């Protein structure tokens, strides 16, 4: 049986049919945020398995199948957050209330479609090149680093939606394990990927700090949508930096 916080993290971040937690849900859900990197590891392992199973396929087909698996595992949850964030960024004109209202709207604008296409195209292109060079290990690291970045964002950034689920959970988020956990992940990344790992850390930190600054300036903090956008953009960043 999986720990309750991990089950909740899987429920929140993936489409896996995981059974819920019957009692003390909020406390377990708050702790589940510290399991986000573990969810990334599970996603990355599944992507690695798909890449191994399709190793004899043409690289383009292999990349498409890995990308389809990637989207299917999350149900497009983070892509939806990226789309809403893109619409809010353009349509909000820097006004907090307008930006949040646009992000809450279920309709998708042109800029959202353009951003989604560009991000998926970047992912596909990077995957095709990496898989052609038998560089499969980055498939495991991209989801881990992205969800670690989301954990850091939640830890150090206010949540702006008063009625959002995350707002209640963040009040109970255990702070003590976060720094050692992120430190361990950082160390393992550098040990396993060497100089490439250092470049990935540098690029991801720039991305995290830049997006966090934008969120604070225009929204006053983060939302679920902007966190989803961070996850998608971090995954792309890891793939592209590893390729370069």
Secondary structure, DSSP 8 states (H G I E B T S, - for coil): ---HHHHHHHHHH---------SSHHHHHHHHGGGHHHHHHHHHHHHHHHHHHTTTS-HHHHHHHHHHHHHHHHTTHHHHHHHHHHHHHHHTTT-HHHHHHHHH-----HHHHHHHHHHHHHHHHHHHHHHHTT--HHHHHHHHHHHHHHHHHHHHS-B--TTSHHHHHHTT---HHHHHHHHHHHHHHHHHHHHHHHHHHHHHHHHHHHHHHHHHHHTSSB-HHHHHHHHHHHHHHHHHHHH-
